[in-house]
């Protein structure tokens, strides 16, 4: 897998998403389908996108007891998505159960674990989540647990991508949201970088939402991301 830009399709309906994708005809960019769109449209939207030739990162962040996650993952892995995820905070046993479940699919997706959300600050980590370790130490520990459970990579801030590669190897994927152009507002995220900086820091995939979906010319913004990152 080479470096690529994944567009976060955080839309309320399929019509909104397909309207957004119209200028991309013939390009078939990598797409992230998250909770908002999946909960609104369900599995059919994923099947339709795969039918049209899109690569899909299904970002539902499963986090439950091992048996529940495994049962759900068998269903989701059968949709033919390319990347799928769980919360690494669920622990090694849960992640291993998810890994075993996705392995039963005809074409198993790459399973990755979410370390810490890019909206989580160092202060929040300590005062609200009561985690005493630093953000870097926490994220690296979660990544090591994910690798030990058989996962292929993690979701992390681009700020931690290089550290994770150092701890878990260059083949261990880092999928990094929290990407903004320098002139864009950070919104509700705290640990963010530009596409060019994410490349320097070692991200394998960048997930870009509002800097593309909210742009006056989304295709031009996407091409800018690709030029800066890939």
Secondary structure, DSSP 8 states (H G I E B T S, - for coil): ---EEEEE---SSHHHHHHHHGGGTTT--EEEE-HHHHHHH-HHHHHHHHHTT--EEEEEEE-S-HHHHHHHHHHHHTTT-SEEEEEGGG-HHHHHHHHHHHTTSTT--EEEEE-S-TT--HHHHHHTS---S-HHHHHHHHHHHHHHTT-SEEE--GGGHHHHHHHH-TTSEEEE--B--TTS--TT-SS-B-HHHHHHHT-SEEEE-HHHHTSTTHHHHHHHHHHHH-
